Every structure is written in structure tokens, then in C-alpha cells.
């Protein structure tokens, strides 16, 4: 009896094992799609080569890292190579000889690696800007344009340098920067948004250089992205400044007064393009009233009009100060401008 029980138990085990084999055989993993397998292998190769490049950078070997990235273009692709080369440039940024070699090589590869070229070009502009090197910025921009870097790929780096230098550098460098800006903003196939952004920068530069004929020409040609009211206001300001330059003070004052009326109707404060911070409307009004006072002050017999304008200017600046944080740089700037307004006895 025990023997039969033992045999029965053995039979049950055999059946269970056989059924398990059948089930395992019927529930197999689906075959891997060859395309998925190929993509997985490609990603593994990319990560492997990226790791090698990163290791070379971390070991402080910029030349080896640069050569590695260029040798692995077919594996990594242009965008990843560009990222790697920017990391190499940052590693070697104090070595002008190496930087010159790397940048020249990247430009030579420009047709094959346009993304890398654009990133390297922008890097060279930013490096000069960060070093407060106006001459280097001009050279880097000129080289980038000559080596085929598209204007849309340079805007961010160029605009940073433009606003960093245009007020602070000498007249020669300023004129060179404006010439380069003129080339960039006239580039073919530039999107309207960027064409408008470049034109706005050109307007800011022309105002700083007191080149109001250029301001008028840009506005008359039309700036994409800005409405009719904006164009009318800029045209009015340009004509006012031109009238003043050409010795027509009363015409200039009439136009500046029209501008003041426009400013008083603003719903939002204007943004100072040099600082990126909003300027209180009252400070803008004070600035323009002070200018009118100065103009009247140069016209014989119009002392009363000058005094009235100065009084209005001081009132506007005082209102601007009341709206600002006394610890802010904008407060300090408005206070300095107020001090420059003559105090007129009532």
C-alpha cells in the first residue's frame, strides 16, 4: 500500500513538471524589434563616447577631448559634439593659443557641423563680453559673420555684448559694433521677430550715438513686431532731436511736449534696455521736462519757460522717488537726475 502511495506521488510530481515545461514553452518573450535593438545599441555607443570625452575633460586634457569629439561625430552627432566642444572651450578658456586653435578648427568644420559652429561662435562673443573686451567682441563677431554663422544663431550672444559695450566703449569701437549690427539685421531669411529685435538694438545704439537720421530711417522703414503707435512715437522723438541738432529749438520743444503727453498716458513703465529694469513713468517725465528746460535756457528771453519746465521736472522726479525703494539702484539714479535739475525759486 505504501509502495502504491509513493508511486502515485511520483506521478503527480512528473505531471506538474511536464505542465510547467509546457507553460514555459508557450509563454516565451516576444522577439525584439530589430529597430529597437539597433536604437538601444546606438544610445549605448553615444553614452560610451560621451563618457570618454567627459573623462578627458575631468582629467584636464582639452586637446585630447577636442580631438575625441571631432573623431566621434558619426556616433555622437552635431548637437552632442557641440555640447562637448563648449565644455572643452570652458576648460581651456584662459589659454588663448588653444582657444584660437579650437575655434579655428570648429569654423573649418562649419559646413559639416553647423550647430557646433554656431555654439562656438556664440561662445567667443560671450567670452569677450565677460572679459569686458570690446575689441575682442568686435573681432569675434566679425569672424563669426565671415565664417558663415547665421544671424539668428548669434542674436543672444551679440545682444548681450552690444548692450554691455555700446554705452561704455569709445567712439571707434562703438561705430564698429553698429556696423556689425547693421550687417546682422539685414541678413536674409531672418525671422521677423529677430529682425525686429536687431532693429530695436540698432535704434538704441543710434540714440546713444545721437545719430537721429539713422533712427528716423529705421523707423520709417518699419520695425517688425511693433505697432503703429510705437512707430509714431519713435518718429516723433527722432524729429525732435533732429530739430534740436539743426538749430530749431522751438520746433524741438513742441515735439518733446507731444512726447511728454504720450508718456503721461503710458499704462506700464518703460523697460530700460541697458539695465533690463523698469523706469518709473514719473522719472521719464522728469527727464523730458528737464530737457525742455535746458533747451529754453539756451533761447534768449525764455528764462520763464525754462524755470517752469525745471519746476515740473523736479516735481516728477520727487514723485518717482516716492514710488521707489530707497535702497534700490533706480532710486539712486533718480536722485542723481533730480540733483542735476536746477532748483528754481518760485
KOLVEX-847244 format. One record per residue (C-alpha): residue in one letter; chain; x, y, z. Coordinates in pm, 1 decimal, m for minus. Layout:
% residues N
- r/c/px/py/pz
- A/A/X/Y/Z $
...
This chain:
% residues 346
- r/c/px/py/pz
- X/A/0.0/0.0/0.0 $
- X/A/281.7/236.7/87.9 $
- X/A/450.7/145.4/m237.9 $
- X/A/140.0/247.8/m435.0 $
- X/A/117.9/577.8/m248.1 $
- X/A/480.3/650.2/m325.1 $
- X/A/429.7/576.0/m694.4 $
- X/A/118.5/795.6/m704.6 $
- X/A/309.0/1086.3/m551.6 $
- X/A/588.9/1047.1/m802.5 $
- X/A/339.9/1053.7/m1087.8 $
- X/A/188.7/1378.9/m960.5 $
- X/A/532.1/1542.7/m947.0 $
- X/A/608.5/1431.8/m1302.9 $
- X/A/278.4/1572.4/m1429.6 $
- X/A/340.2/1907.2/m1257.9 $
- X/A/689.5/1933.6/m1404.4 $
- X/A/566.8/1847.8/m1753.3 $
- X/A/287.0/2102.9/m1729.3 $
- X/A/536.9/2364.7/m1613.4 $
- X/A/755.7/2291.2/m1913.7 $
- X/A/460.6/2324.8/m2144.6 $
- X/A/358.2/2653.9/m1987.9 $
- X/A/712.0/2796.5/m2006.8 $
- X/A/738.3/2690.9/m2368.3 $
- X/A/407.6/2856.5/m2456.5 $
- X/A/481.1/3186.6/m2270.9 $
- X/A/802.5/3299.9/m2436.5 $
- X/A/920.0/3663.3/m2459.6 $
- X/A/818.2/3824.0/m2789.6 $
- X/A/1101.0/3870.8/m3039.3 $
- X/A/1286.5/4203.8/m3007.7 $
- X/A/1216.6/4452.4/m3287.0 $
- X/A/1547.5/4491.3/m3475.1 $
- X/A/1493.6/4866.3/m3494.6 $
- X/A/1457.1/4890.1/m3116.5 $
- X/A/1767.2/4680.8/m3064.6 $
- X/A/1960.4/4899.5/m3307.7 $
- X/A/1849.2/5218.5/m3130.6 $
- X/A/1943.1/5076.2/m2791.6 $
- X/A/2286.3/4985.4/m2923.0 $
- X/A/2325.7/5333.5/m3074.1 $
- X/A/2237.7/5500.5/m2744.1 $
- X/A/2488.4/5278.8/m2566.2 $
- X/A/2760.3/5385.8/m2811.6 $
- X/A/2668.5/5751.4/m2762.1 $
- X/A/2682.0/5723.6/m2383.8 $
- X/A/3012.1/5539.4/m2403.9 $
- X/A/3174.5/5806.6/m2621.2 $
- X/A/3026.1/6088.3/m2412.9 $
- X/A/3174.7/5926.5/m2103.1 $
- X/A/3515.8/5908.1/m2267.6 $
- X/A/3500.1/6276.4/m2360.4 $
- X/A/3384.8/6375.7/m2012.5 $
- X/A/3663.6/6171.0/m1856.8 $
- X/A/3922.5/6350.5/m2070.8 $
- X/A/3779.2/6687.7/m1967.2 $
- X/A/3776.2/6592.6/m1599.8 $
- X/A/4138.2/6483.3/m1630.9 $
- X/A/4226.4/6828.3/m1768.9 $
- X/A/4315.0/6713.3/m2121.0 $
- X/A/4143.7/6965.6/m2351.8 $
- X/A/4339.2/6875.6/m2666.8 $
- X/A/4263.2/6505.8/m2632.4 $
- X/A/3898.5/6579.5/m2552.3 $
- X/A/3862.5/6810.9/m2853.3 $
- X/A/4015.0/6550.8/m3085.9 $
- X/A/3790.5/6282.4/m2937.4 $
- X/A/3470.3/6476.4/m3003.2 $
- X/A/3562.4/6551.8/m3363.7 $
- X/A/3658.4/6188.9/m3420.3 $
- X/A/3322.1/6069.1/m3287.6 $
- X/A/3095.8/6291.1/m3498.6 $
- X/A/2935.1/5993.2/m3671.8 $
- X/A/2847.4/5838.1/m3336.4 $
- X/A/2756.1/6144.5/m3132.2 $
- X/A/2600.9/6375.4/m3392.3 $
- X/A/2641.2/6750.7/m3431.9 $
- X/A/2442.7/6875.7/m3126.7 $
- X/A/2621.9/6645.5/m2880.5 $
- X/A/2961.6/6726.1/m3032.7 $
- X/A/2876.3/7094.6/m2991.6 $
- X/A/2798.6/7046.4/m2623.3 $
- X/A/3123.9/6859.8/m2572.7 $
- X/A/3334.8/7119.4/m2750.8 $
- X/A/3182.1/7400.5/m2545.8 $
- X/A/3285.5/7207.0/m2234.0 $
- X/A/3637.7/7179.6/m2378.6 $
- X/A/3647.1/7554.5/m2451.1 $
- X/A/3540.7/7630.5/m2095.8 $
- X/A/3819.9/7406.9/m1968.2 $
- X/A/4079.7/7588.8/m2179.7 $
- X/A/3927.8/7938.4/m2164.7 $
- X/A/4239.3/8101.7/m2013.9 $
- X/A/4470.6/7953.7/m2279.6 $
- X/A/4439.1/8189.6/m2575.3 $
- X/A/4656.7/7975.1/m2802.4 $
- X/A/4447.7/7662.1/m2751.4 $
- X/A/4123.6/7857.7/m2776.6 $
- X/A/4236.6/8004.5/m3107.3 $
- X/A/4318.5/7658.9/m3242.0 $
- X/A/3992.4/7504.9/m3123.3 $
- X/A/3777.3/7788.3/m3257.2 $
- X/A/3953.3/7786.5/m3595.3 $
- X/A/3904.4/7410.1/m3621.4 $
- X/A/3534.9/7439.5/m3531.4 $
- X/A/3486.6/7701.6/m3803.1 $
- X/A/3663.5/7476.8/m4054.7 $
- X/A/3407.3/7208.0/m3970.3 $
- X/A/3119.4/7456.1/m4005.3 $
- X/A/2957.6/7303.0/m4313.1 $
- X/A/2961.9/6957.1/m4157.5 $
- X/A/2882.8/7072.7/m3802.5 $
- X/A/2665.5/7387.2/m3824.2 $
- X/A/2522.9/7350.2/m3473.1 $
- X/A/2872.0/7319.2/m3328.0 $
- X/A/2991.4/7619.3/m3530.0 $
- X/A/2702.1/7833.5/m3407.4 $
- X/A/2761.3/7738.0/m3044.8 $
- X/A/3133.1/7804.4/m3070.0 $
- X/A/3070.7/8141.1/m3238.2 $
- X/A/2832.6/8248.5/m2962.5 $
- X/A/3081.5/8126.7/m2703.0 $
- X/A/3354.1/8351.0/m2845.3 $
- X/A/3127.3/8656.8/m2828.8 $
- X/A/3023.4/8580.1/m2472.5 $
- X/A/3384.5/8522.9/m2364.8 $
- X/A/3482.6/8869.3/m2491.0 $
- X/A/3178.6/9028.3/m2328.0 $
- X/A/3250.1/8864.8/m1992.9 $
- X/A/3609.6/8990.0/m2015.7 $
- X/A/3487.7/9346.1/m2095.5 $
- X/A/3698.5/9325.1/m2412.1 $
- X/A/3524.7/9541.8/m2672.5 $
- X/A/3796.2/9483.1/m2931.5 $
- X/A/3773.6/9108.6/m2877.8 $
- X/A/3396.0/9124.2/m2910.7 $
- X/A/3423.0/9311.2/m3240.6 $
- X/A/3680.7/9064.0/m3373.7 $
- X/A/3478.3/8761.6/m3260.9 $
- X/A/3158.5/8896.0/m3418.2 $
- X/A/3329.4/8981.7/m3744.7 $
- X/A/3488.0/8636.6/m3762.5 $
- X/A/3157.5/8466.0/m3684.8 $
- X/A/2985.9/8651.9/m3968.6 $
- X/A/3270.8/8587.5/m4213.0 $
- X/A/3270.8/8215.6/m4128.6 $
- X/A/2902.9/8181.3/m4212.3 $
- X/A/2738.3/8187.2/m3870.4 $
- X/A/2371.9/8282.7/m3929.4 $
- X/A/2241.2/8598.2/m3765.8 $
- X/A/1965.4/8410.7/m3584.8 $
- X/A/2227.6/8192.1/m3415.5 $
- X/A/2420.5/8494.4/m3289.2 $
- X/A/2143.2/8715.4/m3152.2 $
- X/A/2155.2/8615.5/m2784.3 $
- X/A/2533.0/8645.2/m2754.2 $
- X/A/2553.9/8956.9/m2971.5 $
- X/A/2278.3/9146.2/m2790.5 $
- X/A/2443.0/9076.3/m2453.5 $
- X/A/2769.2/9223.0/m2578.5 $
- X/A/2601.3/9506.9/m2764.8 $
- X/A/2424.8/9639.5/m2456.2 $
- X/A/2733.0/9572.7/m2246.3 $
- X/A/2958.9/9785.1/m2466.8 $
- X/A/2755.6/10041.8/m2660.0 $
- X/A/2739.2/10296.4/m2376.9 $
- X/A/3081.9/10230.9/m2227.7 $
- X/A/3325.9/10190.3/m2514.1 $
- X/A/3497.3/10452.8/m2727.3 $
- X/A/3356.3/10605.7/m3042.3 $
- X/A/3566.5/10389.8/m3275.4 $
- X/A/3457.9/10062.4/m3116.8 $
- X/A/3101.7/10188.0/m3093.1 $
- X/A/3090.5/10263.9/m3464.7 $
- X/A/3236.4/9920.4/m3544.4 $
- X/A/2974.2/9749.1/m3328.0 $
- X/A/2697.2/9944.8/m3500.4 $
- X/A/2834.3/9843.8/m3842.2 $
- X/A/2829.5/9477.4/m3739.2 $
- X/A/2475.7/9518.4/m3609.8 $
- X/A/2376.2/9665.0/m3944.6 $
- X/A/2510.5/9355.6/m4119.7 $
- X/A/2330.8/9117.2/m3884.4 $
- X/A/1993.2/9286.0/m3900.0 $
- X/A/1996.2/9284.8/m4280.5 $
- X/A/2074.5/8913.9/m4306.8 $
- X/A/1845.8/8726.4/m4548.6 $
- X/A/1597.7/8469.8/m4418.4 $
- X/A/1595.4/8626.1/m4071.5 $
- X/A/1268.0/8568.7/m3886.2 $
- X/A/1058.7/8882.7/m3835.4 $
- X/A/1085.8/8852.4/m3457.5 $
- X/A/1465.6/8860.9/m3470.3 $
- X/A/1472.5/9124.2/m3742.9 $
- X/A/1263.7/9340.5/m3511.7 $
- X/A/1490.6/9264.8/m3215.3 $
- X/A/1802.9/9357.4/m3411.0 $
- X/A/1635.3/9675.7/m3538.0 $
- X/A/1536.5/9773.0/m3182.7 $
- X/A/1900.2/9734.5/m3076.4 $
- X/A/2006.8/9949.8/m3372.1 $
- X/A/1762.9/10218.0/m3258.3 $
- X/A/1903.8/10210.4/m2905.5 $
- X/A/2256.1/10241.7/m3041.9 $
- X/A/2164.2/10525.8/m3276.8 $
- X/A/2002.1/10718.8/m2990.9 $
- X/A/2313.0/10670.9/m2776.5 $
- X/A/2531.0/10797.2/m3061.6 $
- X/A/2296.0/11090.8/m3127.5 $
- X/A/2251.3/10964.4/m3483.2 $
- X/A/1891.3/11067.6/m3522.3 $
- X/A/1887.5/11046.0/m3900.4 $
- X/A/1954.6/10675.0/m3864.4 $
- X/A/1678.9/10649.7/m3603.7 $
- X/A/1435.5/10815.0/m3842.6 $
- X/A/1544.3/10591.8/m4132.0 $
- X/A/1497.9/10272.0/m3930.1 $
- X/A/1156.5/10378.7/m3804.6 $
- X/A/1043.0/10490.5/m4149.3 $
- X/A/1147.4/10152.6/m4293.2 $
- X/A/931.9/9977.3/m4032.4 $
- X/A/1033.2/9753.9/m3744.7 $
- X/A/863.1/9410.6/m3733.7 $
- X/A/677.7/9334.2/m3414.2 $
- X/A/594.3/9694.1/m3320.2 $
- X/A/263.4/9868.3/m3376.3 $
- X/A/174.0/10194.8/m3545.4 $
- X/A/165.8/10391.8/m3219.4 $
- X/A/518.9/10280.6/m3135.9 $
- X/A/643.8/10386.8/m3478.8 $
- X/A/471.9/10725.2/m3445.8 $
- X/A/628.1/10785.8/m3104.5 $
- X/A/980.3/10695.5/m3220.9 $
- X/A/945.0/10905.7/m3534.6 $
- X/A/834.0/11199.4/m3322.1 $
- X/A/1133.5/11163.4/m3089.7 $
- X/A/1374.1/11139.9/m3382.2 $
- X/A/1230.3/11453.8/m3543.0 $
- X/A/1254.1/11639.7/m3211.4 $
- X/A/1621.3/11552.9/m3173.2 $
- X/A/1691.9/11638.8/m3536.2 $
- X/A/1523.7/11977.1/m3495.5 $
- X/A/1740.4/12043.7/m3191.5 $
- X/A/2058.8/11937.5/m3372.4 $
- X/A/1972.1/12156.1/m3669.5 $
- X/A/1907.9/12468.0/m3460.3 $
- X/A/1527.6/12474.8/m3442.7 $
- X/A/1470.1/12480.2/m3064.7 $
- X/A/1104.9/12580.8/m3060.1 $
- X/A/1012.6/12303.7/m3305.1 $
- X/A/1210.0/12058.2/m3092.1 $
- X/A/1029.6/12168.5/m2775.9 $
- X/A/688.7/12132.2/m2939.1 $
- X/A/774.0/11774.9/m3039.7 $
- X/A/917.1/11689.6/m2697.1 $
- X/A/598.5/11822.2/m2537.9 $
- X/A/394.5/11589.8/m2761.1 $
- X/A/617.7/11307.5/m2644.7 $
- X/A/551.4/11403.3/m2282.4 $
- X/A/177.9/11376.7/m2348.2 $
- X/A/231.2/11025.5/m2482.8 $
- X/A/444.1/10925.4/m2184.2 $
- X/A/184.0/11053.3/m1938.3 $
- X/A/m68.8/10815.3/m2096.3 $
- X/A/150.4/10505.5/m2056.8 $
- X/A/m16.7/10222.2/m1869.6 $
- X/A/310.1/10046.1/m1779.7 $
- X/A/660.2/10174.2/m1702.8 $
- X/A/913.2/10151.4/m1984.2 $
- X/A/1199.3/9900.0/m1960.7 $
- X/A/1549.4/10044.7/m1972.8 $
- X/A/1725.4/9828.0/m2237.0 $
- X/A/2064.7/9890.2/m2075.0 $
- X/A/1963.4/9760.5/m1731.5 $
- X/A/1658.3/9547.9/m1810.2 $
- X/A/1473.9/9718.5/m1523.6 $
- X/A/1152.1/9923.8/m1542.4 $
- X/A/1181.0/10301.6/m1522.9 $
- X/A/901.5/10486.4/m1338.9 $
- X/A/690.8/10693.9/m1575.3 $
- X/A/742.7/10996.4/m1349.5 $
- X/A/1119.7/10966.7/m1396.7 $
- X/A/1075.0/10966.6/m1775.5 $
- X/A/854.2/11274.8/m1748.9 $
- X/A/1110.4/11445.3/m1526.6 $
- X/A/1388.6/11368.7/m1772.5 $
- X/A/1195.2/11520.9/m2062.4 $
- X/A/1084.2/11829.6/m1870.5 $
- X/A/1444.4/11888.5/m1764.7 $
- X/A/1548.2/11863.3/m2129.9 $
- X/A/1285.3/12120.6/m2227.0 $
- X/A/1414.1/12348.2/m1951.6 $
- X/A/1766.7/12315.0/m2086.1 $
- X/A/1652.6/12399.3/m2438.5 $
- X/A/1456.2/12704.9/m2327.4 $
- X/A/1756.2/12808.4/m2121.2 $
- X/A/1956.1/12844.4/m2440.4 $
- X/A/1697.3/13070.9/m2604.6 $
- X/A/1733.3/13440.7/m2513.1 $
- X/A/1431.8/13583.3/m2334.0 $
- X/A/1275.7/13243.8/m2249.5 $
- X/A/1401.6/13217.7/m1892.0 $
- X/A/1047.3/13196.3/m1753.7 $
- X/A/964.4/12896.7/m1971.8 $
- X/A/1289.1/12730.2/m1865.2 $
- X/A/1210.8/12785.4/m1497.3 $
- X/A/860.3/12641.8/m1537.2 $
- X/A/996.6/12330.0/m1707.7 $
- X/A/1255.2/12280.1/m1432.5 $
- X/A/986.1/12306.2/m1165.5 $
- X/A/779.6/12040.9/m1343.9 $
- X/A/1087.4/11820.8/m1377.6 $
- X/A/1163.4/11838.4/m1005.3 $
- X/A/803.7/11753.3/m917.7 $
- X/A/809.3/11447.8/m1144.1 $
- X/A/1138.6/11323.0/m1002.0 $
- X/A/1015.3/11368.8/m645.9 $
- X/A/707.0/11161.1/m729.2 $
- X/A/930.3/10896.0/m887.0 $
- X/A/1145.3/10879.1/m573.1 $
- X/A/836.3/10834.6/m358.3 $
- X/A/747.8/10522.3/m558.1 $
- X/A/1092.8/10360.0/m536.3 $
- X/A/1276.4/10159.0/m273.8 $
- X/A/1539.1/10393.6/m121.2 $
- X/A/1788.8/10105.1/m124.1 $
- X/A/1744.2/10033.3/m496.1 $
- X/A/1981.5/10143.6/m774.9 $
- X/A/1682.7/10300.8/m952.7 $
- X/A/1624.2/10528.5/m653.1 $
- X/A/1989.6/10633.1/m657.6 $
- X/A/1970.9/10703.2/m1031.5 $
- X/A/1653.5/10912.4/m997.7 $
- X/A/1809.8/11102.4/m706.5 $
- X/A/2116.9/11185.0/m916.8 $
- X/A/1897.8/11306.7/m1200.7 $
- X/A/1696.6/11522.4/m960.0 $
- X/A/2017.2/11682.8/m830.9 $
- X/A/2101.3/11780.0/m1189.2 $
- X/A/1777.0/11979.1/m1226.0 $
- X/A/1829.9/12346.5/m1135.8 $
- X/A/1637.2/12449.7/m825.0 $
- X/A/1421.4/12742.6/m934.3 $
- X/A/1282.9/12997.4/m691.1 $
- X/A/906.2/13021.8/m718.5 $
